[in-house]
Amino acid sequence: MRSKQASLIAAASLLLVPTAVFAHHALQTQFDMQRTISLTGAVTKMDWSNPHVRLYLEVQDRSKTVNWELYLGSPNQQLMNGWKIDTYRRGDHVSVDAYPARDGSSVGFARKVAAASGRTF
């Protein structure tokens, strides 16, 4: 009886796996992949948590300061691309090319991040 229950539980859990895979959003749903924006500003924070590393940037926009949240790849992906947890620190000036959010908010998906020194990730 126990082996039959175990088999049923295993079969049911396999049915749930595909839904977990589709739960992750596609970039195209949140970001406009047909446009890019360029931002230059000071890093206010880096958040190295799953599923995406996030870079927070303070950008001077005409007469006001705008705080941007920029998504990057996963922490593992960023490490494989040469990033380190302390690559950018609070106050560092960077330039970012990003796909903007479709809803017009100050959120984007970073394509390229360049330090003031010119080093690009």
LINCORKA-V560145 format. One record per residue. RES is the residue in three letters. PSI is psi in degrees with one decimal (999 if undefined). Layout:
BEGIN
RES|PSI  RES|PSI
END
This chain:
BEGIN
MET|-41.8  ARG|-39.8  SER|-31.9  LYS|-40.7  GLN|-42.9  ALA|-40.6  SER|-41.7  LEU|-42.4  ILE|-42.2  ALA|-43.4  ALA|-42.1  ALA|-39.3  SER|-32.7  LEU|-31.5  LEU|-26.0  LEU|-20.8  VAL|-47.8  PRO|-33.3  THR|-33.6  ALA|-36.9  VAL|-41.6  PHE|-10.5  ALA|-27.5  HIS|133.5  HIS|151.2  ALA|145.2  LEU|-35.6  GLN|-23.7  THR|-31.9  GLN|-30.0  PHE|146.2  ASP|98.7  MET|-3.2  GLN|-12.2  ARG|151.4  THR|150.3  ILE|154.4  SER|129.0  LEU|143.2  THR|129.8  GLY|-169.0  ALA|136.9  VAL|130.4  THR|-24.3  LYS|150.2  MET|131.8  ASP|109.6  TRP|66.2  SER|154.6  ASN|151.1  PRO|-10.7  HIS|144.3  VAL|140.3  ARG|136.2  LEU|124.7  TYR|130.7  LEU|135.8  GLU|114.4  VAL|130.6  GLN|115.6  ASP|102.8  ARG|-104.5  SER|5.8  LYS|163.9  THR|130.8  VAL|130.6  ASN|121.5  TRP|144.3  GLU|117.8  LEU|122.3  TYR|144.8  LEU|-169.7  GLY|-172.5  SER|160.2  PRO|-44.5  ASN|-41.9  GLN|-42.7  GLN|-41.3  LEU|-40.1  MET|-25.4  ASN|6.5  GLY|-2.6  TRP|154.4  LYS|162.9  ILE|-29.8  ASP|22.8  THR|-45.2  TYR|136.5  ARG|164.9  ARG|129.8  GLY|-18.2  ASP|139.3  HIS|131.1  VAL|159.7  SER|136.5  VAL|132.9  ASP|128.0  ALA|159.9  TYR|126.9  PRO|158.5  ALA|143.9  ARG|-27.2  ASP|3.8  GLY|2.3  SER|170.7  SER|56.7  VAL|143.4  GLY|169.2  PHE|113.0  ALA|129.5  ARG|-40.0  LYS|136.1  VAL|127.3  ALA|132.1  ALA|164.8  ALA|-28.1  SER|-13.9  GLY|-10.8  ARG|129.2  THR|140.9  PHE|999
END
